[in-house]
Amino acid sequence: MRLSDLPKGATAVVEHVHDAHVSDPIAQRLRDLGFVDGEPVRVVAIGPLGADPLLIQIGSTRFALRRSEAARVTVRQEAA
């Protein structure tokens, strides 16, 4: 499942960040921010009408991501 598909309040674990091409700067930046395999993430808020941005929390840090950026992150949703 993609991070962009998680509903508000859902918790998941990062499985992989997909590179669009070799040396993809956006994918590398996501990894630098902490989107690495095994890291728990949570969707805190979603923009108006289900649009951009998504507010994502990793640990105690929150990031606003475009839906297209969040779609690069594959996650495994945890049971509620």
C-alpha positions in Angstrom: 0.0 0.0 0.0 1.2 3.6 -0.7 1.5 6.1 2.1 -0.7 8.4 0.0 -3.6 5.9 0.4 -3.6 5.7 4.2 -6.6 7.3 5.9 -6.3 10.1 8.5 -5.1 8.7 11.8 -3.8 5.4 10.3 -0.5 4.0 11.5 1.8 2.0 9.2 5.4 0.9 8.9 7.6 2.0 6.0 8.6 -0.8 3.7 10.4 1.0 0.8 10.9 4.3 -0.9 10.7 4.0 -4.7 13.1 5.8 -7.0 11.6 7.3 -10.2 15.0 7.1 -11.8 18.7 6.7 -10.9 19.9 9.3 -8.4 16.3 10.4 -7.7 16.7 13.5 -5.5 13.1 13.3 -4.1 13.4 9.7 -3.1 16.8 10.4 -1.5 15.3 13.4 0.4 12.5 11.2 1.7 15.1 8.7 3.0 17.1 11.5 4.6 14.0 12.7 6.4 13.5 9.3 8.0 11.3 7.4 5.6 13.4 4.2 5.9 12.5 0.5 6.1 10.9 -0.4 9.4 10.1 3.1 10.6 6.6 3.7 11.9 4.6 6.5 10.3 1.2 8.1 11.0 -1.1 10.2 8.8 -2.0 13.2 11.1 -4.1 15.2 8.6 -5.1 15.4 5.0 -5.6 18.6 3.0 -9.0 20.0 2.2 -11.3 17.7 0.2 -8.7 14.9 0.3 -6.1 16.8 -1.5 -2.5 18.1 -0.8 -0.7 18.2 1.5 -0.7 15.2 3.8 0.7 15.8 7.3 2.8 12.7 8.2 4.4 12.0 11.5 7.6 10.0 12.0 8.6 9.7 15.7 8.0 13.2 17.1 8.6 15.0 13.8 5.9 16.0 11.3 6.3 16.6 7.6 3.9 18.0 5.0 4.2 16.0 1.9 2.5 16.3 -1.5 0.4 13.3 -2.4 2.7 12.5 -5.3 5.7 12.4 -2.9 3.8 10.2 -0.4 2.9 7.8 -3.2 6.6 7.0 -3.6 6.6 5.4 -0.1 5.3 1.8 0.3 4.0 1.0 3.7 2.5 -1.9 5.6 -0.6 -0.8 7.7 -0.6 -1.9 11.3 -3.7 -3.5 12.9 -5.8 -1.0 14.8 
